[in-house]
Amino acid sequence: MIITTTNNIEGHKVTDYRGVVVGEAIMGANVFRDFFAQITDIVGGRSGAYETKLQDARDTALRELEARAATLGANAVVGVDLDYEVIGESMLMVSASGTAVVID
């Protein structure tokens, strides 16, 4: 399945629009990860633990988006938008939304 942030796919024609699809992932960060991330922040550098958690959440949201599009009979999702939100003090939400379409 093609998933893209663009509204069209070069070389393909959209033949049917199946509707808006959304995939979400809410991930919690544990106490030890938070502690080591704070140390990284103090000494400088990137927080690998949080980058990994963010990638996991994004991948989960996109997989869910793809699965929902497939149930609608779509073979592509166009106009994908990724949103990130922090919930409370230690929860991360990633939401992926787009339009499920059939392309030729």
Residue, then its C-alpha position, 0 to 999 in steps of 0.5 A: m500500500i502506498i502511503t504519502t503526504t501528497n494529494n496525488i501519486e505520480g503515475h497513478k490516477v485516483t479512481d475512488y475515494r473510500g474516506v478518511v482514515v486515522g491511526e493513533a498510538i499512545m505511548g507511555a515513558n517509564v521512570f528509568r527512561d525519563f531519568f536517563a533522558q534528563i541526564t542526557d539533557i543536562v550533559g547535552g546530546r540527543s535522547g536516544a530513548y525518547e527518539t526510539k519511543l517516538q519512532d515506535a509510536r509513529d510506526t504504530a500509528l501508520r500501521e493502524l492507518e494502513a490497516r483501516a484503509a485496507t478494510l475499506g478496500a483502499n490500496a493507497v492513502v493520500g494527504v497523510d498528516l502526522d500530529y504529535e501531542v503530549i498527554g499529562e507528564s509522560m504520555l505521547m500520542v501520535s495521530a496519523s490521518g489521511t484519505a483512503v483511496v483506490i488508485d489504478 
